[in-house]
Amino acid sequence: MMKRSMMTMAGAVLVASLTAGCANMGEREKGTAAGAGIGALGGAVLSSATGGKAGTGAVVGGALGAVVGNIWSKRQEDRRVALEQATKGTGVDVSRTADDRLKVNIPSDVSFDFGSASIRPAMRTVLDPFAASLHGDANANTRVEIVGHTDSTGSESVNNALSVERAHSVRDYLLAQGVPAPRVTSTGKGEREPVADNTSDAGRARNRRVEIFLREPAN
């Protein structure tokens, strides 16, 4: 009972300190700190319920939440608006994700020909302004993740390889435009993460896509 009480108190202290810290932050940082406080409080509650090591881990997880996460800054919002305007009418979707990343979803009719990993000219109109938005970026911690996807046509092994090649093609193009290599990662998910039904032409077309994520780590 003593250990349980102490853990609950530790969680409460952490929440209180984070809440006080929020008062001295700008609006863009508050969301990250508030999420960390909620995580810490959840850890304290779990500790009280389980009374064991799981509770300790939960509180530690709450503390780590204070240093892990992304920031949606004015710079990110400006990028979103600029890219949305630059790609208007192309079918490219530019959005803010729930975890405060900038997401650029590039459909197959803009990105690559069927079965090919060579970037189409239309895709350059998306990648060029994206790369330009990173030039002179004051936040050297900004990270870019490129993810390639396919539909379910063909074998899984072929689709996996093709999705990786397409992601690498986008990565190489961005590097050629001056985006620093250490800030860019690329991967392929093949047919494993569909966003539509693969039984229709329209659905398969939606699944053949490249997604680019841009995030500003909170710390």
C-alpha positions in Angstrom: 0.0 0.0 0.0 2.8 2.4 0.8 4.5 1.8 -2.6 1.2 2.2 -4.3 0.5 5.5 -2.6 4.0 6.8 -3.4 3.6 6.0 -7.1 0.3 7.8 -7.2 1.9 10.8 -5.5 4.7 10.8 -8.0 2.3 10.8 -10.9 0.4 13.7 -9.4 3.6 15.7 -8.9 4.6 15.1 -12.5 1.2 16.2 -13.8 1.4 19.4 -11.6 4.9 20.3 -12.8 3.9 19.8 -16.4 0.7 21.8 -16.0 2.7 24.7 -14.4 5.2 24.5 -17.3 2.4 24.9 -19.8 1.7 28.4 -18.4 5.1 29.5 -19.7 4.8 27.9 -23.1 3.6 29.2 -26.5 0.4 27.8 -27.9 2.2 25.4 -30.2 3.9 23.6 -27.3 1.0 23.2 -25.0 -0.6 20.3 -26.8 2.5 18.2 -26.4 2.9 19.0 -22.7 -0.8 18.4 -22.0 -0.6 15.0 -23.6 2.4 14.2 -21.5 0.6 15.2 -18.4 -2.4 13.0 -19.3 0.0 10.1 -19.9 1.6 10.6 -16.5 -1.8 10.8 -14.8 -2.9 7.6 -16.6 0.3 5.9 -15.4 -0.5 6.9 -11.8 -4.0 5.5 -12.1 -2.7 2.3 -13.6 -0.2 2.0 -10.8 -2.9 2.3 -8.3 -5.0 -0.3 -10.0 -2.2 -2.9 -10.6 0.0 -2.1 -7.6 3.1 -3.5 -9.4 5.9 -3.0 -11.9 3.4 -2.3 -14.6 2.4 0.9 -12.8 6.0 2.0 -12.5 6.5 1.5 -16.2 3.3 3.5 -16.9 4.6 6.5 -14.9 7.9 6.3 -16.6 6.1 6.2 -19.9 4.2 9.3 -18.9 7.4 11.1 -18.1 8.9 10.1 -21.4 5.7 11.6 -23.0 7.1 15.0 -22.0 10.0 14.6 -24.4 8.5 12.6 -27.2 6.1 13.9 -29.8 5.7 16.4 -32.6 5.0 20.2 -32.7 2.6 21.7 -35.1 4.3 25.1 -35.6 3.3 28.1 -37.6 6.0 27.0 -40.1 4.2 23.6 -40.5 0.9 25.3 -41.0 2.5 27.7 -43.6 3.9 24.7 -45.4 0.6 22.9 -45.4 -1.2 25.9 -46.9 1.5 26.5 -49.5 1.6 22.9 -50.6 -2.2 22.7 -50.7 -2.2 25.7 -53.0 0.7 24.4 -55.2 -1.1 21.0 -55.7 -4.6 22.2 -56.1 -6.5 20.3 -58.7 -3.9 17.5 -59.0 -5.6 15.0 -56.7 -2.8 15.3 -54.2 -4.0 15.5 -50.6 -2.2 17.7 -48.0 -3.2 17.4 -44.4 -2.3 17.5 -40.7 -2.3 14.1 -39.0 -3.6 13.4 -35.5 0.0 13.2 -34.2 0.9 16.6 -35.7 2.7 15.5 -38.9 2.3 17.1 -42.3 1.1 14.4 -44.7 1.3 14.6 -48.5 -0.6 11.8 -50.2 0.3 11.4 -53.8 -2.0 9.2 -55.9 -0.8 6.9 -58.7 -2.0 9.1 -61.6 0.5 11.8 -60.4 3.4 9.7 -59.0 4.3 6.6 -61.1 3.3 4.7 -64.2 2.0 1.2 -63.7 4.7 -1.1 -62.5 7.3 1.6 -62.7 9.5 3.4 -60.0 10.4 6.3 -62.3 9.0 9.6 -61.1 6.5 11.1 -63.5 6.9 14.8 -64.5 3.6 15.6 -62.7 5.1 14.5 -59.4 7.9 17.0 -59.7 5.4 19.8 -59.3 4.7 18.3 -55.8 8.2 17.4 -54.8 9.9 20.7 -55.9 7.8 23.0 -53.6 8.1 20.4 -50.8 11.9 20.4 -51.0 12.0 24.2 -51.3 10.0 24.5 -48.1 12.8 22.8 -46.2 15.6 25.1 -47.6 17.0 27.3 -44.9 14.8 25.5 -42.3 15.7 26.8 -38.9 14.6 23.5 -37.3 17.4 21.1 -38.1 15.5 18.4 -36.4 12.7 18.3 -39.0 12.3 14.7 -40.3 10.9 13.4 -43.6 9.5 9.9 -43.9 8.5 8.5 -47.4 6.2 5.5 -47.6 5.4 3.6 -50.8 2.2 1.6 -51.3 0.8 -0.7 -54.0 -2.5 -2.4 -54.7 -2.9 -6.2 -54.4 -2.4 -6.9 -58.1 0.5 -9.3 -58.6 2.6 -11.2 -56.0 3.2 -9.8 -52.5 7.0 -10.1 -53.1 6.8 -8.0 -56.3 4.6 -5.4 -54.6 6.9 -5.1 -51.6 9.9 -4.5 -53.8 8.1 -2.0 -56.0 6.8 0.0 -53.1 10.4 0.2 -51.7 11.8 1.3 -55.0 9.2 4.0 -55.4 9.9 5.4 -51.9 13.6 5.3 -52.7 13.0 7.2 -55.9 11.2 10.0 -54.1 13.9 10.1 -51.4 16.7 10.3 -54.1 14.8 13.1 -55.8 14.5 15.1 -52.6 18.2 14.6 -51.9 19.0 15.9 -55.3 17.0 19.0 -54.5 19.2 19.7 -51.5 17.2 18.1 -48.6 19.9 16.7 -46.2 20.1 12.9 -46.3 20.2 12.3 -42.5 16.7 13.9 -42.3 15.1 11.6 -44.8 14.0 7.9 -44.4 12.1 5.8 -46.9 10.2 2.5 -46.7 7.7 0.4 -48.6 4.6 -1.2 -47.3 3.6 -3.1 -50.4 -0.1 -4.0 -50.4 -0.3 -4.3 -46.6 -2.0 -1.0 -45.8 -4.8 -0.4 -48.3 -7.1 2.6 -47.9 -9.7 1.3 -50.3 -11.2 -1.9 -51.6 -8.8 -3.7 -54.0 -11.7 -5.4 -55.8 -12.4 -2.3 -57.9 -10.3 -0.2 -60.3 -11.1 2.9 -58.3 -10.1 1.3 -55.1 -6.8 -0.1 -56.5 -6.0 3.3 -57.9 -6.3 4.8 -54.4 -4.1 2.2 -52.9 -1.3 2.8 -55.4 0.2 5.9 -53.7 3.2 7.5 -52.1 2.8 9.2 -48.7 5.3 11.8 -47.5 5.3 12.7 -43.8 7.1 15.8 -42.4 7.4 16.2 -38.6 9.1 18.6 -36.2 10.0 16.6 -33.1 9.0 18.3 -29.8 12.5 17.8 -28.4 
